């Protein structure tokens, strides 16, 4: 039995559930607990048989944002670097959130990579919704772009794993999930390696990414012999645009049915 499954099966008894929730129901919301990073309390609440703490309210303390809805709640907990066990619980409670994008076209995976989440969380999000790894957001960024742009700035890990080890592990995870994304350029004409260099990421990580880029190009050239480099780049960008369009179309019905406004979770 894997760790995620074991965490999902742990539950708090009905009597303990009533006691815990009665103490906090009238004075808190999920968003408030997440912002204050009260992970232990939140975990106890979510393991109760009757979990009915509201996600947010009209008096939200989130400056500059509207209330967070069910389709953005996993994005939100990843924004605040929730521990892996908490992300697993939210996936169980709000599974549709993993396949929803925010106003900037970002899935929870994009947010997790941007805000320094752990390799376990990144792998879990990809395993739960693999398509997100290849999708470009409204700024043309894939998950790997966000990783290289702001992961180092926001990285926090309660297990005290060194930043370089975590980032290298995530690079390998994204390599397996979406190798073509390493060569994709965003709306500013930058690929992930360029962001890694700007962010002064460890040279070993940069070299590992460069090898991925090289291998992807070699594979594409082998499949399309004698095709100019610029043409290959255009083909790659076209594939990414088509994929993003397909993802948006597949979520159109969800977007129409949602009564809440999708709001961006600022990168900072």
PyMOL commands that set and color helices and strands:
alter all, ss='L'
color gray80, all
select helices_A, chain A and resi 3-9+14-24+30-35+39-46+70-79+84-93+95-99+108-114+119-128+130-134+143-154+163-183+192-198+203-223+229-250+252-257
alter helices_A, ss='H'
color red, helices_A
deselect
rebuild
show_as cartoon
